[in-house]
Amino acid sequence: MGRGYSGGPANAPSVLLQLIIIVCGSSLVYSAECRVQLCSRQYARHTEEDNIQQGATFRYCSVLRSYSDCVRATARSCRGDLSYHTVQSLVSQWTRMFDCARVLERGPQAMPPPRHPSRPGGGHKFQKPPHQECNSYRPVGGYSHCALFGDPHLRTFYDELQTCSVPGAWPLLDNPHVAVQVTNEPVGKGSVATAITKVTVIIRQHAPCAIEKTYEAQTDFLPGVFVDGQKWSGPGVRIKEEMPGKHVEINLRYINTRIVIRQSGRYLTFAAKMPSAIAVQGAQEDTLELCVRGCPRRERIDFERLLESQSGPKSEAIAACRALNITDFYFDACVFDLLTTGDGSFSAAARDAMLDAGQQSVVNGSLPIVPRSVESGQESLCCSLLLRFMVGLLLVFWVQIIR
């Protein structure tokens, strides 16, 4: 009678203790710079968007491997964090339970080649077009997005949202396929605000799909070609000029990656969307990549506090940003930039950054568009705590199931 079955009354104290540990640990994540909850959010988004079910399949194990890599990359900043150790243990259990090491070693199940009817009188077999592999990449594990715009504001591949100073040259990306560096300069004489004035993109050699080439953009010079005058860097990479002098995209089709560079006013913006498995490759190295590591702490700006202390025409800035249907972090960034620089082009940069991220703005007044930091800080805090509680509850539920 003293023994309890799994999930029964005898197990209740254990379940309650785990729940308390997870919830309390997760509430400390952001203050301690531990990003393990961002890994969990990324994992949940990928399984949801791609409709991937748990099981001993190559697709699920690939997502789980990305989850594990992301968690491992946070080890240094999360050492001693209870939530981190709970998530790490859970991911390890899932990996063992679904025998993912063997599943990944076998690779995806090969699909039988499609049957193509023979041509009349010819009897010729169907032949693959040359370099078809440079156009047919299907990533497993979803996509991640990075952006740098405005004064400048950063969205990392882990969906961290930061405002930074970062004057001078800084690396955004540096992985086996592509490297990106930006240069930020003061927006005015004596101003502490900086913005992007130069973007350099290096396409790395990856036979047969890509050959090494360099692209450079500067204020008032946004070319639609690489520095050698070509639009292609092998059969898998192409530059597309969406709007001459204003909007250029570099598509690495062989890895389903898109890089967007725009000019808004006198300054540039950057955005990149790439498979998460590729995006986080640099996370395991001691790198300065802003898209992966975020801005160094000494370079970060508490723009929410600055917004609250601003004595300028805040209502005018809010109205200008609301007129462009900008929401969430991009709304706050828009208001901040208008108050600190007085340059109206920064509001357009925030709008373009939101569109490049694929976020839908609210139109026709169906929902109020308000800056979180200015008008709804308490509501945002409550939602955040509720989300952390639900994540903790789900983790406990899964731990009990797999026991």
C-alpha positions in Angstrom: 0.0 0.0 0.0 3.0 2.3 0.5 3.8 2.1 -3.2 2.2 4.4 -5.7 1.8 3.9 -9.4 3.2 6.4 -11.9 1.2 9.6 -11.6 -0.6 8.4 -8.5 -0.9 10.0 -5.0 2.4 8.7 -3.9 4.0 10.5 -6.7 2.3 13.8 -6.0 5.0 15.3 -3.7 7.6 14.5 -6.3 5.6 16.1 -9.1 4.9 19.2 -7.0 8.6 19.6 -6.1 9.6 19.4 -9.7 7.0 21.9 -10.7 8.2 24.4 -8.1 11.8 23.9 -9.2 11.0 24.4 -12.8 8.8 27.5 -12.3 11.2 29.1 -9.9 14.1 28.3 -12.1 12.5 29.7 -15.2 11.6 32.9 -13.5 15.3 33.6 -13.1 16.3 32.8 -16.7 16.3 36.3 -18.1 17.9 38.0 -15.2 20.8 35.6 -15.2 21.3 35.8 -18.9 20.5 32.1 -19.3 18.9 31.5 -22.6 17.7 27.9 -22.2 14.0 29.0 -22.4 14.7 30.5 -25.8 15.9 27.1 -26.9 12.6 25.6 -25.6 10.6 28.2 -27.5 12.5 27.5 -30.7 11.9 23.7 -30.3 8.2 24.3 -29.7 7.9 26.6 -32.7 9.7 24.2 -35.1 7.6 21.1 -34.1 4.4 23.2 -34.4 5.2 24.9 -37.7 6.3 21.8 -39.4 3.8 19.5 -37.7 6.5 17.2 -36.4 5.3 14.5 -33.9 7.5 12.9 -31.3 8.8 9.5 -32.4 11.8 7.6 -33.7 11.9 9.5 -37.0 14.6 11.4 -38.8 12.6 14.6 -38.8 11.9 14.6 -35.1 15.4 13.5 -34.1 16.9 16.3 -36.2 14.8 18.8 -34.4 15.8 17.2 -31.1 19.4 17.4 -32.1 19.1 21.2 -32.8 17.4 21.5 -29.4 20.2 19.7 -27.7 22.9 21.8 -29.6 21.1 25.0 -28.5 20.9 23.8 -24.9 24.6 22.8 -24.9 25.5 26.3 -26.3 23.9 27.9 -23.2 25.9 25.8 -20.7 28.4 28.6 -19.8 25.7 31.2 -19.1 23.3 28.7 -17.4 25.7 27.0 -15.1 23.9 26.4 -11.8 20.5 27.3 -13.2 17.9 24.7 -12.2 15.7 25.3 -15.2 18.7 24.6 -17.5 19.5 21.3 -15.8 15.9 20.2 -16.0 15.6 20.9 -19.7 19.0 19.3 -20.3 17.9 16.1 -18.5 14.6 16.0 -20.4 16.2 16.4 -23.8 18.7 13.6 -23.0 15.8 11.3 -21.9 14.0 11.9 -25.2 17.1 11.3 -27.2 17.6 8.0 -25.5 13.9 7.0 -25.6 13.6 7.5 -29.4 17.1 6.1 -30.1 18.0 9.2 -32.0 21.7 8.4 -32.3 20.9 5.4 -34.5 18.0 7.1 -36.3 20.2 10.0 -37.3 23.1 7.7 -38.3 20.8 5.8 -40.7 19.7 9.2 -42.3 16.4 10.0 -43.9 14.6 7.1 -45.6 15.3 7.1 -49.3 12.2 7.7 -51.4 11.8 5.6 -54.5 12.6 7.6 -57.6 9.5 8.8 -59.5 8.6 6.9 -62.6 8.6 8.9 -65.8 7.0 7.6 -69.0 9.4 6.9 -71.8 9.2 9.2 -74.8 7.5 7.6 -77.8 10.1 5.7 -79.9 12.9 7.0 -77.7 12.9 4.9 -74.6 15.3 7.4 -73.0 15.5 7.3 -69.2 14.7 10.4 -67.2 17.8 12.3 -66.2 18.2 14.8 -63.3 19.0 18.4 -64.4 22.5 19.4 -63.5 23.0 20.7 -59.9 19.5 19.9 -58.9 20.8 19.4 -55.4 21.4 23.2 -55.3 17.7 23.9 -55.5 16.0 21.1 -53.6 17.2 21.5 -50.0 14.5 20.9 -47.5 15.6 21.9 -44.0 14.6 19.8 -40.9 13.9 21.8 -37.7 12.4 25.0 -39.0 13.9 28.4 -39.5 15.5 31.2 -37.4 15.5 34.9 -38.1 18.0 37.7 -37.3 17.7 41.4 -37.9 19.6 44.6 -37.2 18.0 47.9 -37.9 17.6 51.4 -36.6 19.6 52.7 -33.7 20.5 49.7 -33.9 18.0 47.1 -32.6 18.9 43.4 -32.8 16.8 40.3 -33.0 18.9 37.2 -32.6 18.4 33.7 -33.9 17.1 32.9 -30.4 14.4 35.5 -30.7 16.2 37.7 -28.2 15.3 41.4 -28.6 18.0 43.9 -27.8 19.0 47.5 -28.4 22.7 48.1 -28.6 25.4 50.7 -29.1 28.0 48.6 -31.1 29.9 51.4 -32.9 32.4 50.4 -35.5 32.6 47.0 -37.3 30.8 43.9 -35.9 30.3 40.4 -37.2 26.6 39.3 -37.5 27.1 35.9 -39.0 30.1 33.5 -39.5 29.3 29.9 -40.4 30.6 27.5 -43.1 28.3 29.0 -45.7 28.2 32.8 -45.2 29.8 35.6 -43.2 28.3 39.0 -42.6 29.8 42.1 -41.1 28.2 45.5 -40.5 29.7 48.9 -39.7 27.8 51.3 -37.4 28.5 55.0 -37.3 27.0 57.9 -35.2 23.8 59.3 -36.6 25.0 62.8 -36.0 28.0 64.8 -34.7 28.4 64.1 -31.0 25.4 61.7 -31.0 25.6 58.5 -29.0 23.0 56.9 -31.4 24.5 54.7 -34.1 23.1 53.1 -37.3 24.4 50.8 -40.1 26.3 52.5 -42.9 28.0 49.4 -44.4 27.2 45.7 -44.9 29.7 43.1 -46.2 28.5 39.6 -47.1 31.0 36.8 -48.0 29.6 33.7 -49.7 31.8 30.8 -48.9 32.9 28.0 -51.2 30.5 25.1 -51.2 30.9 22.9 -54.3 29.0 22.5 -56.6 26.4 25.1 -55.4 28.5 28.1 -54.3 31.8 29.8 -55.1 33.4 32.4 -52.8 32.3 35.9 -53.6 31.9 39.2 -51.8 29.0 41.6 -51.7 29.4 45.2 -50.3 26.7 47.8 -49.7 27.2 51.3 -48.3 25.0 54.3 -47.7 23.7 55.5 -51.1 25.3 52.5 -52.8 23.2 49.3 -52.8 24.3 47.4 -55.8 22.4 44.5 -57.4 25.6 42.5 -58.1 28.7 41.1 -56.3 31.9 43.1 -56.3 32.9 41.3 -59.5 29.8 42.5 -61.3 28.1 39.1 -61.3 24.6 38.3 -60.0 25.4 34.6 -59.3 27.8 32.9 -57.0 27.5 29.4 -58.4 24.2 27.7 -59.3 22.9 27.9 -55.8 23.3 31.6 -54.9 21.8 34.6 -56.6 21.3 38.4 -55.9 17.9 39.8 -56.7 17.4 43.6 -56.9 13.9 44.1 -55.6 14.0 47.9 -55.7 17.1 49.5 -57.3 19.2 51.3 -54.7 16.7 50.5 -51.9 16.1 46.8 -51.5 18.4 43.8 -52.4 18.1 40.1 -51.5 20.8 37.4 -51.6 19.2 34.0 -51.9 21.3 30.9 -51.0 18.9 28.5 -52.5 21.0 25.4 -51.7 20.4 26.0 -48.0 17.0 27.9 -48.2 18.5 31.1 -46.8 17.5 34.6 -47.6 19.5 37.8 -46.7 17.8 41.1 -47.1 19.6 44.5 -47.2 17.6 47.7 -47.4 18.4 51.4 -47.3 16.0 53.6 -45.3 16.9 57.3 -45.3 20.7 57.5 -44.9 21.1 54.1 -43.2 20.9 50.4 -44.0 19.0 47.5 -42.4 19.8 43.8 -42.4 17.7 40.7 -42.1 18.4 37.0 -42.5 16.2 33.9 -42.5 17.9 30.5 -42.5 17.4 26.9 -41.3 18.0 26.8 -37.5 20.4 23.9 -37.8 22.7 26.2 -39.8 22.0 29.4 -37.9 23.1 28.0 -34.5 26.3 26.3 -35.8 28.4 29.2 -34.5 26.8 28.9 -31.1 29.2 26.2 -30.1 32.3 28.3 -30.8 33.7 31.3 -28.9 32.4 33.8 -31.4 31.2 37.4 -31.4 28.4 36.8 -33.9 25.6 39.2 -32.9 23.0 37.1 -34.5 24.0 34.1 -32.3 25.5 35.6 -29.2 23.6 38.9 -29.0 25.3 42.2 -28.1 28.0 42.2 -25.4 26.5 43.3 -22.2 28.5 46.5 -22.1 27.0 47.5 -25.4 23.4 47.0 -24.5 21.0 49.8 -23.9 18.0 49.6 -21.6 15.8 51.4 -24.1 12.6 50.7 -22.1 13.9 52.7 -19.2 15.0 55.4 -21.5 11.6 55.5 -23.1 9.9 56.0 -19.7 12.3 58.8 -18.8 12.0 60.7 -22.1 10.5 64.1 -21.8 10.2 64.8 -25.5 7.1 64.7 -27.7 6.4 61.1 -27.0 2.7 61.3 -28.1 3.8 62.5 -31.5 6.3 59.6 -31.9 3.7 57.1 -30.8 1.2 58.5 -33.3 3.7 58.3 -36.1 4.6 54.7 -35.4 1.0 53.7 -34.9 0.2 55.2 -38.4 2.6 52.6 -39.9 0.8 49.6 -38.2 4.0 48.6 -36.4 3.6 46.3 -33.4 5.5 44.8 -30.4 9.3 45.2 -30.2 9.3 47.0 -33.6 6.8 49.6 -32.2 9.0 50.2 -29.2 12.1 50.5 -31.4 10.3 53.0 -33.7 9.2 55.2 -30.8 12.7 55.1 -29.3 14.5 56.0 -32.5 12.1 58.9 -33.3 12.7 60.3 -29.8 16.5 59.9 -29.8 17.2 60.9 -33.4 14.2 62.9 -34.7 14.8 61.2 -38.1 11.5 60.0 -39.6 13.3 57.4 -41.8 13.9 55.2 -38.7 10.2 54.5 -38.4 10.2 53.1 -42.0 13.2 51.0 -41.0 11.3 49.5 -38.1 8.3 48.8 -40.4 10.5 47.1 -43.0 12.3 45.0 -40.3 8.9 43.8 -39.1 7.8 42.8 -42.6 11.1 41.0 -43.2 10.5 39.0 -40.1 7.2 37.9 -41.6 5.1 39.4 -38.8 1.6 40.6 -39.6 0.7 44.1 -38.4 -2.7 44.9 -37.0 -4.9 46.9 -39.2 -8.3 48.6 -39.1 -8.1 48.9 -35.3 -9.0 45.2 -34.6 -6.5 45.3 -31.7 -5.0 48.3 -30.0 -1.4 49.0 -31.1 0.5 50.2 -28.1 4.2 50.1 -27.1 4.6 47.4 -24.5 7.3 49.4 -22.5 5.2 52.6 -22.5 1.7 51.5 -21.8 1.5 47.8 -20.9 4.5 46.8 -18.8 2.5 45.0 -16.1 0.4 43.1 -18.6 3.5 41.9 -20.4 5.0 40.7 -17.1 1.9 38.8 -16.2 1.8 37.1 -19.6 5.5 36.2 -19.3 5.0 34.6 -15.8 2.0 32.7 -17.0 3.9 31.4 -20.1 6.8 30.2 -17.8 4.3 28.4 -15.5 2.7 26.6 -18.5 6.1 25.6 -19.8 7.1 24.2 -16.4 3.8 22.3 -16.1 4.3 20.7 -19.6 7.9 19.7 -18.7 6.7 18.0 -15.5 3.9 16.2 -17.4 6.4 14.8 -19.9 8.9 13.7 -17.2 6.1 11.6 -15.6 5.0 10.1 -18.9 8.4 8.8 -19.9 9.2 7.3 -16.5 
